[in-house]
Amino acid sequence: MSDAGYDHATVERRWQEAWDEADVYRTPDDVEDPTYVLGMYPYPSGKLHMGHVRNYTITDAYARFRRMQGDDVLHPMGWDAFGLPAENAAKERDTNPRDWTFDCIETMTDQMESMGFGYDWDREITTCTPDYYQWNQWLFSRFYEEDLVERRDAEVNWCPHCETVLADEQVEGEAELCWRCDTPVEQRELEQWFLRITEYADDLLEAIDDLEGWPNSVRQMQRNWIGRQYGAEVDFEVSEAPRASSGRGEGSEPREYGPVTAFTTRIDTIHGATFFALAPDHPISEELAEEDEEIRRFIEEEADPDGDEPNGVETGLTATNPATGEEIPVYVADFVLSDVGTGALMAVPAHDERDHAFAEKNGIEIRPVVAPDPDDGEEPTVPDVEDEAFTEDGVLIDSGEYSGLESESARERLTADIEGAAEATQYQLRDWGISRQRYWGTPIPVVHCDDCGPVMVPEADLPVELPEFINTTGNPLDAAEEWKQTTCPDCGGEATRETDTMDTFVDSSWYFLRYVSPDLEDAPFDLERANDWMPVDQYVGGIEHAVMHLLYSRFFTKVLADHEGLDHREPFTNLLAQGMVQLEGEKMSKSKGNVVSPQRIVEEYGADTARLFMMQAAQPERDFDWSEEGVQSTYAFLERLQGMVEEYAAETPDGDDDAIASYVDAEIDATVAIATAEYDDLTFNKALRETQDLVRTLRQYVDYTEPHAETYERGLSAVVRLLAPVAPHIAEELHETLGDDGFVAEAEWPTAEIDRDRVEKRRQLVENTREDIRDIVEVAGIEDPTGIEVVVAPDWKYDALEIAIESDADNLIGELMSESHIREQGDAAADYGQDLQVEREALSMTLGPDEEHAALESAAWLIEREFDAPVDVVHAVDADEGTLANAEPGRPAIEIDD
């Protein structure tokens, strides 16, 4: 790095102070419908990491781009400030979570400002402050009033390390580990508060198709998580087989267990059910385990729902198939889950892969009852199900009076005909358990009264504030004896406060609404302004939030639309899930010791360098590898650009407005138009590649000849404004150096209209020509060319190419020869026709002959500069016949003199 030239520290500090003083990024309350750009707010963990920097550079660049496009922009920042890590950090440091959290916020705010992020800090929110979390409590009360809150005993996910409950979405992977600490999760029975998100399952699912601005991957993850299945519930009578049973007296009467309901999506296969299976924690399974040692041992020691193959144990019970009257054996099986369907299923090994694997292992009959649809007039062919199940719909066989029906019709008939069967819809989605046995969260606004039961804290008494931190194991609020004691709002008697706090995902389920009116004291958000400003136009964050934060936010928004007057039912119009920043192919993490410090990069190279490198390295949604060499190269680019602008400002050039200036002017237009479209699509890497290519062209221009001042200045000004969203500090500096007024952050975006297809063809033509010249020079060993002739193909070849592209005739050469002006070319036409025939699938239209000539003539200076030889671009009519034979559309012939 040069000590002279680009002094990034001075430049960045100067412009950050100037922006602050001028309130450049403040969004007044009276603007109408601003473009709302938002990055998922961070957890204040201590310092920004590279993932943060990438996320917030994406949103900052887009917000700056929209502002330069003339939009009012809302671009706020806040802190997801509650949560267990702060509690643990406070314990380790013998402090309290509040002080730890605010220290982290101060550090991270300084880092964000040093990165030049253009936030409206007047709208900052911090979720651990009472003026924020009172509205969590208010919303909880409103959900309760609308019957969307429930308290019940439930089997919950318990992390023994964190000593708290986890939502299903917070249990990760087949190993079922805590999302925070990777500890294996246990099951416990606890009384919990739930938000009834399942009431909105259909609404959440069906609206996914309308989220056209979301990645398909996130939409599919939400569909799968909600997991709606249409099918039937059908009752099987379960009883003891008429034989002696383990643990009971010889010859005693068989015990009846009554009807057991199974859910199935394939009731059309019921005639092929050859066993019945119960989940290990089904009530019948648990009852049997008390009497039968083998069943108890299986349930407690052997059952492995996450294993590679299904396991089970026979119970000695039978289930009566309601369609056939047949009695089939009952197993306790670990592939049956109590929270999917009913915890019981009819098993049809011939038509379900899981059932098939279990049947093979246990020697159970595999009986096919659905065959592939036969051809017209043919009889169905029994599928071979010995090695694998046939799982498709088809036509029923060996199914009594239902044989011959197609699967869909059979499902309707069987559901209607079987006694105790009924259509049913099942969901994988479960209600959202929000109770957490931790201190650092929103107190649930409930008091428990012996006479009245659970009672909501009145709105006038909100917020229920946290007491002083108590450093203890278990639930700290249980130890806050003075805080716990209160009076019942209903009867005035003695009562105890709820000591669970809310899952912190409650905080983030509506925070984007609070930015609209962060200081409002009598409501969570200003409804009129929210209806004007929301939904968020562009949201950016990690895909890991697909089925937690993003689903919960959609749920809250729908409830607020139904009950609080919001005009919109979705919170985020467009979503970008950014990729990771990696080092040598691995995710950066402290535990791996492969963390790159953003602070070091800013100090050594500057924020603009870090931002520009990160944005040009890959498309935002893709992972990319951090590279010190790439950072250094980016720094050198900015240094060169600064030198070009300063040299222009010091001495205005006096070149002609000639063909070279025309070429450069066309490239400026092309760059502006293409980069603008790429910014609009958030493909920043492509926009920046265009901009850097223009800088290269401008540098070549000024190296080759005295540039035309107006053209060159226009190019530099365009580059500065195109870089401004990503490298804002140096863009401000260069904007000023060029003599432009005001901030570049508030400047007008450059504009140009082009035919993008023609631009790409022109650029490809020039590049192909330069490549061909390089190849000839290398192969022929020409060290010092004295002249280069570039010969454009004759008109008839362009006509032939167009015919070949548009024709679907088998005999292309015959079709070409039907054109007299092509036929007149004789063998040359036949040879070219053969070439077109071979390449037919890959052909594309080029520029026309006159356009090719003009494009090559305007770019001839680039060739002359590279090879230090005069270039002559020749029309076909003026060319030598021998050279002309090699010329094709898009690939002119080359003749080099040495």
N, C-alpha and C positions, 0 to 999 in steps of 0.2 A: 504493500500500500504506500501511496505517496503521502509525504507529510505536507507537501504543498497541495494546491488544488482543492479537493473535496473535503472540507472540514465539517463532517457530518454532525458532530456534537453541537457546534455553534449554530449551524443552520437549523437543526431540529429544535433546539431550545428556543431560538428566536421566533420561529413560526408557531410553536405551541403557545407561547405567551401572547402572540398577536391574535391568534384565534380566540383564546380565552377572553382577552380584553374586549374583543369585538362581538362576543357572543355569537360566533358564526354558526354554531350547531344547535342553538336553542330553537325550540319549536313553540311558538306562541299558542295560547289556548284558543285563539280565535281563527286559526287557519281552518280551511275546509278540506276535509278528506285528504290528509297528507298520505304520501306513500310510506307505509309502516314497514320498516326493515328491522328485524330482531334476531339476535343470536341467543341461543339458550343461555340463561344467566348462570354464572359459575358458582360452585361451592367454594367459599373462601378458605382454602386449605393451606395457605401460606404464601405460595408464589405461583405466578402464571407458568404453565408448561407450554410446550410447543403446540399441543393440540388446541389449547386456548387461543394461542396467537394465530393459528391458521383459521379457526372458526371466526374470530373477531375481525381478522383482516378481510375475510370474505364479505361479511356484513358491512364493514366500513367501506370497502371498495364499492359495493353496490349502492350503498346510501349516498356516497359522494357522486357516483355516476348519475343517479336519479336527480340529485340536487343540481348538478350541472346541466341536466336535461330540462331544468325549469320547474321541477316538482318541489312542493313543500315536502319535507321529509321528517318523519318521526323515527329517531334512532336512539333509544334509551339503553340504560344499563342498570342492573341491580344485583342483589346477592341472595342466593339460595342458602340462607345463613343458619338454619336449624339443622340438627342432625347428630348422629352418634359420634362421628370422628372428632368433633369439637369437644364433646363430653370426655372422650378418651384422652384427647390431647391435654385437656385441662387437668385430668387426674394425674397424668404423667408429670406435669409441670407444677403440680400443687397450686393451681390457679383456678379460675372459673371459666366456663365456656363463653360467657359474654365477652370478657376481656380478651381471651384468645381470639375469638371471632373478629372483634373489631380491630385488633392488631393486624390480623391477616388481611382484612378489608383495606386498611390503610396502605399496606405494602402492595397489594394487587392494584389498587387505584393508581398509585404512583407508577407502577409498571405499565398499566394501560395508557396513562397519559404520555409516558415516554415512547410508546408505540405510535402515538399520534392518532389514536382512535377518536373519531369525531362524535362523541356522545353528548346528549343533552343532560348534563349532570344535575340540572335542576329537577329532573324527574327520577332521580335515583331512589330505589326502594331497597329495604333490608328486611327480610321476612322475620327476623328474630325480634323486631321492635314491636311493642304493644300496639302502636298505631297501624301496623300491618296485621298482626295476628289476631287482633280483635275482629277483623273481618272474616278470618277463617272461622272464628267462633260464631259470628253472625250467620255465615253461610251454612254452617252445621245446623244451626237452629232452624233456618229456612228449609233445609233438606228434611229435617225432622217433621216440620209442619206439613210437608208434602208427602209424608210417609215414605221417604227415601232413606231413612236411618232406622237401624234395627239393632237391638242388643240381645245377644243370645249366646248360649254355650256352643262352642264349636271346637272341632279338632283343628288346630292351627299349626303352622310352621314355626318352630321355635329354634332360635340360634343360641346354643348354650354359651358361646363365647361372648356374643353381644348382649345376652340375657334379654332378648326381646322377640316379639312376634314379627314374622315376615309375611308380606303378601305373596301369593303364588308367583307373581311376576318377579319377585325378588329372590326366588330360589332358582339357581342356575344349573343347567346341564343335567345329563343323565345321573351324575353322582349326587345331585340335589345339594348343592353347596350354597352357603350364604353369599349373597352378591357383594357384601362388604368385606368379609374376612376369609372366605373359602372354607369355613368350618362346615362339616356335614350337619344338615338340618334334621331336627327331631320333630316328632308329632306330640302335641300336648292338647289336653282338653282345658279350655279357658273361656271365661265369659268375656265377650268382645263386642266392640261397636263396629258395625258394618254400614257402608254406604251401598245402597241397592242398585249398583250399576247394571245388574241383570235386567232391571225394568226397562233399560234402554238398549238391550242387546240387539233387537231387530233394527232399531233406528240407527245405531252405530254401524251395524253390518251393511245395511242397504244404502247408506249414504257414502260408503267407501267408493263406489263406482263414480261418484260425482267429484272426487278429489283428484281432478285431472292434473293438478300441479304438483302432486306427490309422486315420489318414486314408486314404481310397481312393486318393488321388493317390500317396502314398508306397508303398502296397502295389503299385500298378500299375507304378511305376518299378522296384521290385525284380523284379517278374515280367518286365518287358521286359529288364532287365539280365541276369538269369539266362538268358532267351531260349531256353527249351527248344522244340525242334521235332521232331516225329515224321515220319519219312520213310523213304527207302531209299537205300542206297549201291549204285551200279550201275557196272560197268566198261565203258569204251569203249576199243577198241583204237586207238591213235594211231600213225600212221606217216606217212612222207613220201609225198606224192603222186608218182606215177610220171612225174616230169618233172625237168628240170634245176633245181637249187635254188641260191639265192644263196650264194656262198662255197664251192661244191663243184663237182667236175668234171662235165662234160657226160656224161649217160647213165650215171652211176654207179648202183649198186643203191639202191633206196629204203631209207631207214633206218627201222627199227622202234623205237618207243619203249615198246612193251608196253602192258598195260592201265593206263588212268588212271581212278581212281575219282572219280566225281562224286556229290555228295549232292543229293537232290531231295525236296521234300515233295509233288511232283506227278508221280510216275511214270506216272500215268494219261494224261499228255500226251506220252509219249515218242514216239509216232508222229508228232507235230508238231515234233520237234526238227529245226531246219534249220541250226544251227551249234553249235560247241562252243567254250567260252571258258576261258582259263587266266588266273590272277592274274599280274600283272607279276613277282612274286617267286616264282612256281612254279618248281621246278627245271628243267622243260623250257623255260620262258621264258628263264631265265638262261642255259641252254646255247645256245639259239638266238641270244641277244643277243651272244654271243662271236663268232658267225659272220656275223651279218646286221646291217649298219649301220642299216637302217631300224628293225628291232626294238629294237636297242640305244638308238637315239635316242628312240623312243617311250617305252621303260621309264624312261630316265634324265631325259628332258627334257619329255615331253608328257603322260605319264599323270597324271591328276588325280582320285583317288578321291572327292574332295569337290566336284568340279565339278557344274555344273547338268545336264550331259548326258553320257552314256557315250561313251567314246572307245576305239579299239582299232586294231590292225594285223593284217593277215592274215599267217599264218605259212608258207603253202604245205604245211602238214600237213593230214591228214584224220583224222577219228574215225569209227569204224564203229559205227553204231547197233545195239546188240545185239538190239533188238526187230524191226528191219526188214532189217538187213544193209546199209543205205544208208550211203554215205560222205558225211560232211558236213564243211565247211571248219572249220578250227581258227583262232581268233583269240587274241591276247593282248589282254585288255580290262581297263580300269582300274576297272570296276564289280564285278569279281570280287576278293574279298579273301581272302588266304591264311589268315587266322584265323577265317573264317566258313565252315563246311562243310569242304571238302577243298581249297579253292583252285582247284577246277575245276568247271564246271557244264555240263550240257546246256541249250541255250537254245531256248526254245519261244516265239517272238515272238507267236504268236496268243493266248497265255494268260499272259503275264507282261509287265507294263508296261515294265520296264527292258529286257528282251529286245526288246520291240516297238520302243522308241525306237532301240536299236542297229541293229536290222534295217532300219528305215526309213532311217537315215543311211547304211547300207552297201549298200543294194540287195539285201538277203537275203530269200528267200521267207518269207512269213507264211502258214502253213498251219493252218487251224482243225481240231482233232480232238475238241473237246468242245463240245456244243451245250446250250442251256438245256433243262431238263426239259420235255418236251412235255405237252400236255393228254392225258388218257386217249384212246387210240385214234388219236392223231395221230402223224405222223412228226416226228422232230426237225428243227428249222429251223437251217440252218447260220448261225452268228452272223456279223454284219458286223464284221470285225476290221481293216478297212482303216485306220481312223483311231485305234482304240484296242483294246487287248487285252480279251478276255472272260476274266475271272479267277476266276469262280465255279465251283464244282462243277456237274456236269450229267450228261449222258449222252454216251458216246463215239460218234464218227462217224469214218469213214475210218480205222479202226484195226484192220482185218483181222478176225480172229475175236473181237476184244474189242468190236467195234462193238455198240451197244445196251446195254452194261453201264453202270450208274451209276458215278460217279467212285470212290466208296469201294470198291465191289466190284472195280472194275478195278485199283485200287492193290494190293489183296490178291492178285489173280490174277497180275498182271504181275510183282510182286515174287517170287512163288513160281515162275513159269514161266521168267523170264529167267535164263540161266546167269550167275553172278557177281553177281547182285543179292541183297540181304539187307536186312531191316528194320534201321533205324538211328535213333538219337536223337542230335541235336546240341544243343549249348549255346553261347550267346554268352559265358557266364561263363568266365573264364580263371583259372588258379591265381594266387594273390596273391604277387607278387614283393615281398619285404620288405627286400631288401638296399639300403642307402643308403650312398653314398660320402661320408659326412659325419662330423663329430666329435660333435655334440651329440645323441646318441641312445643307446639301449641297446646295448652291445657284444654282438655275436652270440657265444654261449658255445661256440666251436669253436676247436680248434687244428689246424693242418695239419702232418702228419708225412709225410716222404718215404716212410717204410716203411708206415705204417698208414693214410695218407690222412686225410680229415677225421675228427676225434674230438671227441665232446662233452666239455665240461669237467664233471668230476664235481660232484654236488650239494654235496659238502662244500667245494668250492673256489669256490662262488658267494657273493657276486656277483663277476663279473669287472668291476672298477671302471675307469672312464675314467682315463687318465693326465692330467697337466696339459695345458691347452689349447695347441695348436700352431697358430699363425696362418700358414697356408700355403694355396696353391691346391691343387686336386685333393683327394684323400682325406687329411685331416690325420693319421689314425691310421697311414697308411703311413709317415709321417715319424717316428712314435714308436718309434724303433729299440729302445731299452731295454725298453719295454713289450711290444713284439712278440715278443721272444725269450723262449721258455719251453721246457718239456719236455713230451713226449707222455705223457698219462695212461695210455696202454696199454703202451708199450714203454720209457718213460723216456728216449728219445733226444731229440735237439734237435728243436724244433718252433717253428712261428710262429703267433701268434694271428691269427684272422680279424680283418681291419681294417674290414669293413663294419659299420655299425650298423643297427638295426631301424627300419623305417618307424614313425613315431610313432603310427599308427593301431593298432599292437599295444598300446600303453599304454592306449588308450581302449576297447579291446575287452573289458576285464574290470574296469575301475576301479570300477564300481558294486558289485562284490563286495568290494573291499578296504575300503570304508566300513563294512562289517559288523563288521570286526575289524581296524582299521588298524594296531594295534601288535603283531599276532601275529608271532612270530619264527620259527615252524617250519612255516608253510604260508602260501600266498597269502591264504587266508580260512578262517574257522572254518566247517567244513562244516555242523555241526548248526544253527548260527545262520543261515547262509545259506539253508538249507532252510526255516527258519522265517520269515525276514524277506523273502526274495526271492519272486517277481520284483518289480521296481520297479512300484509301483501307478500312478504318474503321472510320465511323462517329458516334458520340454519342451525344445525346441531347434529349430534351423533346418532347413528342408527340404533345404538343400544337402547334408546328410549322408545322404540317403536310400539311396544305393548305395555309400557308403563305411563310415562309422562304424556306421550302423544294421545294415548287412548283415554286417559283420565281427563285431559284437557278438553277433548271432544265431548266427553260425558258432562263435565261441568257446563260447557257452553250450551249444550242442548237443554239442560235443566234451567239455566238462566234465561234461555229463550222462551221456555214454556211458562216460567213463573215470575220472571223479573223484567220482562219487556225488551230483552235483546232482540234486535231485528235479524240477526244472523245465527245460524245453527252450527257453524264450523268456525274454529278459531284461526286457522292458518290456510290461506289460499294456496300458496306455493311453499313447498318444503324442499330443502336441499340437505341431504345427509352427507356431511363431509367425511373424507377418508382420513386415515391416520398418518401422522408423521412418524416415519420409522428411521432406524439407524441400522444399516447393513441388514436390511430385510426383517428386522424385529421391532415390535412396538417398544417405544421408549418407556422405561419404568425405573424407579429408584432401586427396586430390588435387583434388577439386572445390571445396574450401574452404567446404563447406556443413555443417560439423559444429557441433552444439550441445553444449556441454560440460555433462555431468551435474553437475560440481562447481559450475559457476556457478549452475545452477538451484537446487541444494541451498542454496548460500550466500544466494541472493537470495530464494527463495520457500520453501525447506524441502523435505525429502525427501518428506513426506506429500503436498505439492502435486504434485510430479513424479510420484509413484506414482499418485495419484488421477486426475490428468489423463490419464496414459498408459493407465490401465485403463478409463476411461470413454469414451475417444475412439473405440474400435472393438473388435470381437470379436478375441480374441487371435490368431487365425490370419490376420487381414487386415492389409494394410499401412495405415498412416495417416500423415497429415501433421502434423508438429510445428507448434504454433501458439503464439506468445508471448501472443496474446490469450486463447487457451484456458487457458494456465497462469495468467494473471492472474485470469481468471474463477473458476478452481478455488480459487485462494488466497482470493478474496473469499468464496466459499461457506464455506470452513472458518472464516474469521473471523466470518461471520454465525452459524454454528452455535455457535461458542464463546460468542458474545454471548448467544444464546438460553439456553444451559445455565447460564451465570453469572447471568443475570437470574433464572432459575427458582430457583437455589440461594440467591440473596440474598433473595428474597421469594416464599414459596410462595403460589400463587393460591388463590382460594376460590370458584370458579365451581360451577355446578350440574351434576349428572349428567343432562343433558337430551338432546334429540334431536341437538344438535350434537355433544355428547360421544360419543353413540352412533355418529354418522357417523365421527368421528375414530377411535374404537375399532375400527370395522370396517376402516378404511383401514390401521391399524397391523397388524391380523391379515393383511390382504391383502398388504401389503408384506413382512412377515416370511415368509409362505409362498412368495410368488413369488420373492423375492430368494434364499431358501434353495435353491430348486430351480435357480435360475440359477447360483448358486455351485457347486452340485453338478455342473452341466454345464460349468463353467469359462467361462460366458458372463458375465464380470464386468461388462461394459458394461451389460447389461440389469439385473443386480442393483443396480448403482450408480444407474441411472436410477430404479428403483423407490425406492431409499433417498432420493435427492435430491427426488423427488416428495413423499415423506412429510414431509421437512423443510419443503417449500413449504406443504403442508397445515397443519402445526403452526404455521408462522409466520402463515398466514392466520387460524388459530384464535385465536391469542393477540392478533392485531391486531383481530379482530372482537368478541371478548367476553372476559370473565374466564373462563379455562379451568378445567375440573374438574381438580384437582391430580393425582389418581391417574392419570387418563387421559393428561394431558399429560406427566407424568413417565414413564409407561410408553412413550409415544412417543419421548421423548428417549433413554431407555435403550436402546430397540430400535435407534434410529438409530446410537448410539454403537457398539453391538456389531456391527451390520451393516457399519459402516465400518471396524471394527478390523482385518480382514485386509489392507485396502488402505492405510489411513492409521493405522498402529498407534500412533504417538506421541501425536497429538492425541486419539485414542480413549482412551488411558491417562489423559491429563490430564482429559478430560471425565468418564470413569468415576469418577475420584477426586472430581471436583467434585460429582457427583451423590450422593456419599456411599457408593458401593459399595466393598466390601472386595476386597483382593487385586488381581491384575493382570487387566485385561480380556483379555489374551492367554490367560489360563487360565479365563476366565469361561464360564458356560454359554451356548450359543447360544440366542437367543430362539426360541420355537416357536409355531406356530399352524396350525390346520387349516381349510382353506376349500374351497369348490367354485370352482375357478379359472374355469371357464366362466361361472358366475353373476357372479363379480366383474368379469370383463371386460365382460359385458353391462351390468352396473350402471354401470361407469365410462363405457362408450360412451354409454349413455343420458344421463347427466349432461352429458357433454361435448357431445353432439349438441344438447341443449337449450340450453346456454349459447351455442353457436355460432349457433343459430337466433335467439336473442334479440339477439345482437350484430348479425346481419344485418338484422333488422327495425328495430332502432334506427338503424342506419346508412342503410338505404334510405329509411325514413320520415323521417329527419332529426329524430328525437326527442332533444332535448338533455337533458331532465330528466324521466324517467318518474316517474309518481306511484304506479303500481301495476302488477304483472305477474301475470297469471293463466296457469297452466300446466295444460292439460286433458288428462287421460289418455284414450286411445281407448276406445271401447265394447267390451264382451266379444266381440261377434260378429265383430269384425275380427281378434281374436287367433285365434278358431276358424278363420276363413277363411284366415288366414296359415298355420296348421298344416296345413290340408287341402291348400293349394297346394304346400307343401314336400313332403308325403308322397305326393301324387298323381302318377301317371304317365299319367293320362287326357289325351287330346287336347283334349277339350272341358271345360276347367277351369270355365268359367262355369256350364255345365250341372250339373257335379258340385256346385258351391257352392249352386246354386239347389235342389238336391234336399234341402238342409237347411232345414227350415221356418223356424227362427229367423233364418237369413240371408236367405231369400227374402222374409220379412216386411219387410225394409229397402228393398225396391223398387229404385228407380233408384240409390240410394246403394250397394247391394250390387253391382249390375251394373257401376257405375263402378269400384268398388274391385276387383272381379273382373278388369276389363280391365287395371287397373294391375298386379295380381299376375301376369297372363298375360304382360305385356311384360317384367317383371323376374324371371320365373320362375327362370332359371338362377342368379341372384345372391341369391335369398332365403335368409334364415337366421332361426331362431326367436329371439324376444326373451324377456325376462322376461314373466311373466303380468301382467294388469292390476293386481292388488293389490300385487304386488312392485314394479311400476313406480311406483305411487303412493307406496309406503313409501320407495323409494329417492330419489325426487324430493323428498319432504317432508324427508327427513333431510339432503339436500344444498341445500335452499332457502337456507340461510344464505350459501352461496357466491355464489348469484345476488344475494341482497340486498346482500352486501358489495361485489360488483362494480358494481351499477347503482344502489346507494343508494336502493332502493325496496322496499316490502313485496311479498312473493311469496305467492301463494295457489295451492296444488296441489289440483286439483279432480277428483273422480271423474266419470266420464262421466254418471252418473245425475243429477248436480247441475249439469251444464254447460248453457250456452246452445246451442241447436241449431245456430245459425250457426257458432259457434266449433268445436263438436264435429265438424262435417263435415271439418275439416282435420286432425283427430287420427288418427294411425296408430300401430300397435305400434312402440315404440322411437323414435317421433318425435311427441311430444305437440304439441297445438295451443297456440299462444301468443297471448295478448291483452294488449296493453300500453296502459295509460292514460297520457295526458300532460296 
